Amino acid sequence: MNSYRVGIVGLSWITNDPAGPGTHSVLGDAMPGTHLSGMARIPQVQVVAGCDISPEACDLFLERWDSTWPGLLVFDDYNVMLREVPLDIVAIATPDDLHGPVLKAAVDAGVNAIFCEKPISTHTDEVDEMIAAVEAAGIVVNVNHTRRWNPTWVAAREALRSGRIGDLVTITGKIGGERAMLWRNDSHVIDIMNYFAEANPIWVVGELEAAHANYGTRYHGDGGRDASLEPAANAYWAYDSGIRAFLSAMKSAVSILEVELIGSKGIITVGDGQAWLREQTESGVVTSPILPGYSMVGMQAAVVDLIDALENGTEPQSPPHEARKAVAIIEGILGSQASGNNRFDIG
């Protein structure tokens, strides 16, 4: 079994928090929901270094994880870490708009694989530069659109692929609450809609929430921290397969994250905790749960997927060219808003 030396850039809660307690001690801990708690369950992974500009975050990293991986090193400059520590895999968990420079530095340092937080970038022009860099170097990248490794969402796609609802016609995505921010959390819903569509978006009509009607066509956020700096949006777009998609994402709406798949013979409704299938039969509509089978989820599964792709030459579940689609749709929504809510072609 190969062993992989891993360095983490960005030590906020999404990397640093341990798995919480299970419902009862007999069940052990909850399934891991962060980078480090997931990696701690993968025998092949040896985390050796972490980097953050916050001394407090670095201290907490050492406090929580040095007993799991003795001798951890900490840095406040990722360029120094990449220069001084030999690494096989780099995990990137910086603010949303700062992934590009870290990825390019990791490529230059000669790492074999990268696990990058979503969105891969806040601009498609930078995504294209990132894709060119990793392809030229032959580096495997997985982008952490987490629901691609969530058992409920995966089981729903397998039900769709098996023809349980016939041909997919329409996808509706819903997200609400203060954090329904276009890049930060709306990108999760947009990506999972792309995951189900398995097609390329070609045009979009978008409308930003009223407070951001004059937002413009470029990102103006602070990396995902301040919700007031990012708009939410409603949008409608087309895929080259003929599938149509609707997004309802409003901060004023109740907190929700759900996708509905409407097919020629039935409907699948999916959320983080459950999925339901409604099939049209001769005796009427029959509703049944979609029950996944699994032994790992989320971050752990994403890193295992990355390692499998590295070792076997397969494509991971969330490669950069897939992650680009969500960024392109977001840019298309901005472009549509700026043009008077007209149809905007997606490049």
N, C-alpha and C positions, 0 to 999 in steps of 0.2 A: 504494500500500500504506500503510495506516494505521500509525502508530507509537504505542506505548503506554509511558507513564512508570510504572514499577513501584517500589513501596516494600515492603520485607520487615520484618515484625515477628517477631523471634525468629531468632537467628543461630547455632543449634546445628548439629550435623553434618548434620541433615536438610535444611537450607538451604545450608550453607556448603561442604560437601565438593565438590571437583572430581571429574570422572569419572576412574576408574582407568585403568590401561593396558590395552590389548587383549591378547588371547592372543599376538599377534605384532605387531611394529611395522607390518607391511604392512596390518594390519587397522585401524590407528588406535587411538583410545581405546575403552574399554568404553562401552556405552550409558549415558547419564546417569541417576543414581539419586537426585539431590537437586534442590531447587528451582532453585538458581542454575546448576548444570551443565546442567539442562534448558533454562532460559531463555537460556543463552548460545548455544544452537543455533537460536534463533528470531529472525530478523532484525527482526521487528516490535517486539521487546521491548527497552526501554532501562531497565535498572535504575538508579535515581538515588539511592536512600537505603536504609539499613538501620537497625534499632533493636534494641538488647539492653541489659539492665541489667548485663551483664558486659563490662568494658573489654577483656578478653582476646578475647572473641568478636568485638567490634567491630574490634579490631586485625587479627585473622585475616581478617575480611571484607574489609578494605581491602587487606591483603597479597595475598590470592588473586584479587580480582576488580577492583581499580582499573585494571588494564591492559586488561581487557575493556570496562569502562564507566568511562572516565576522569572524575575529579571526583566520585566517590561521597561522599555525605554520611552521617554516622553520628549517632545519637541514643541517649539512654538513657531517653527518654520518648516513647512513640508518639503521645501527644496533641500534643506539640510538633512531631514530624515531620509529622503530618497537618495541623497548622495552618500550618506554614512551607513545606512542599514541595507544589506542585501534583502530584497523582497521578491516573492513570487506573485503575490496578489496585493492590490491596493483597493481599499474601500474608501469611497468618497462620500462624505456626509456634510459638506459645507453648505452654506446658504444656497438657495436655488439658482442664483445668478452667478455663482462662482465655481461651478463644476468644471468648466472648460479648461482654465489654466492648470488645474490640478491634474486632470486627465492627460493633458499634453505633457506635463512634467513627468508623470508616471510612465508614459510611452517612451520618452527620452531616456528614462532611467533603466529601461529594459525589462520591466515587469512582464509577466506572462498573461495576466488576467486582471480585469478591473470590475469591481462591483460599485456601480454609481447610483446615488440617490436620484429620484425623479423630481421634477422633470429633468431630462438629460441636460437641457439648457433652456434659457428663456428666449432664444432667437434661433431660427432655422439656419441662418448663415453660419453661426458658430457650430450648430449640430453637424453641418456638412463638413466643416473643418475637422471636427472630432472624428467623424466617420472615416474621413480620408486618412487621418493619422493612424488610427487603430488598424485599418485595413492594410496600410502600407507596412506596418510592423507585424502583422499577423497576430494581433492580440485579441483575446476573447473578452467581450464585455456583456454584462447583464445589467439592465437598468431596473431599479427597484420599484416597479409598478406592482406592489405587493400582491394584489388580488390575482395575479397570474399564477400564484402558488397557494392561493387560499382554496381549500378542498371544495367548498360550496360552489364557488365560481367555476372551478375546473370541472366539477361534476355536471354543472349546468351546460357547459360547452360540449361535453361529451354527449349529453342527451340531445343537444341541438345537432351535433355532427351525425348522430345515429339516425336522424330523420324523425324524431319523436313529434316535432311540430311541423313537419314538412319543410318547404322552402322558407328561409328567413326573409321577411318582407320589410319589417320596420323594427328599429331599436329605439326605446325611450329611456333616457337616463335622468335621474332625479337626485339632486343634492341640495340641502338647505342648511341654514345656520350661519353664524358669524364667520366661520372658517371656509365658507363656500367661495374661495378665492380662485381666480381663473387659473393661475399657474400652480398654486400650492395644493389645493384639494380638488378643484374641478378637473385637473389633469388626471386624477385617479379615475374618475368616471368616464372621461373622454377616452382614456386608454382602454378601459375594460370594454367599452363599446366597440373600439377597434378590434379588440381580442375576439369578440363574438363575430364581427363582420368578416374578418379575414379577407379584407379587400382594401383598396386604396381610396381615401377621400379625395374628391375632385373639385367640389365647390361647397361654399357655406354661405348662409345668410345669418347674421348675428345681430343681437341687440344687447348692449351693456345696461346694467342697472342705472337708473336716472342720475345718481350722484356722480357717475363716471362717464356720462354721455360724451364728454370731450376729452377722453383719456388719451387719444392718439393711437399710433400704430406701433409704438415701441414700449418695452417693459420699463416701468417706473417704480417697481417695488423695492423692498429692502431685504430681499432674500427669503421672504415668507413669514417674517415676524409680525409686522403690523398689518392687520386685516384691512384697515382703512385705505391702504395704499394700492390694493388690488381690487378690480371690479369682479362682480359675478356677472353671469350672462345667460340669456336664453338664445338658443341657436337651432338651426335646421341645416343638415348637410346631406350630400349624396356621396355614395361610393360607386366606383366604376363597375361594380357587380349589379347595380340597380337597387341595392338596399338603400333605404332612407333612414336617417337618424334625427331624433329630437332630443335636445338637452334643456332641462329646466333647472337652473342653478341660481338660487336667490338667497341672499343673506337674511332676508326678512321671513323666509319660510321656516317651517318646523325643521329641526335637525333630522335629516333622512339621507340615506345613500342606498339607492335601489335602481335596478335596471329591469325593464320588461322587454322580452323578445316576442314579437308577434309573427307567427308563421302562417303558412297556408292551411295548416291542419290543427293548430293549437297555439298555446301561449306558455312561456316560461317566465316566471318572476323570480328575481334573485336579489338577495341582500347578503350582508356579511355573515349572518347566522343561519340562514335557511334559503332553500329554493323550492319552488312549487311548479308543477307541471299540470297544465289544463289541456286535455286532449279531447278532440271531437270524435265521438264514437257513434255507432248507429243508434244507441240508446240515449244519447245525449252527451253532455260535457262531463268528463270524469277528472277530478282533481286529486293529485297524489304528491307527496313530498319526493324530492330528489335527494337521496341519501348518499353522501360521498364515503369512500373508504380511504383511509390515509394513516400514516404513522409520523408525518412531519408536516409543518405548515410554514408559510411566510418566509421570514429571513433565513431560517435554517434550510428550507427547501430551495430557496433562491441561490444560496451559496453552494449547496450540493449540486444544483443544476449547472452552475458556473464551472465547478470542478469537473463534472461529467463532460461538459462541452470541451473543456481544455484537454482532457485525457483521451476523448474518443472522436474529436473532430466534428461533433454534432453542433447544431445551432441551439443556443439557449432559448428559454421561453420569452425573454424580453431583450432582444438585441437592439443596438442603436437605431437601425433602420425602422424598426417597429416603434420605438420610443419617439422617433422624429415625427410620426403621424400626429401625435397629440399636440406637439408644439406647432405644427403646421396648421392644424385646425384652430388653435388659439390665435395664431397670427391672422388667420382668415376671418375670425370673429371680429378682431380689431379693425381689419381692413374693411369689412362690411359696414361696421358702425361708422367709420370715418367717411364712407362713401354714401351715407344716407340710408344705410341698411339695405343696400343692394346686394345682389349675388356677387360673391368674391371667389375667383378661381384659386384653387390651392395648388401651389407648386411643390 
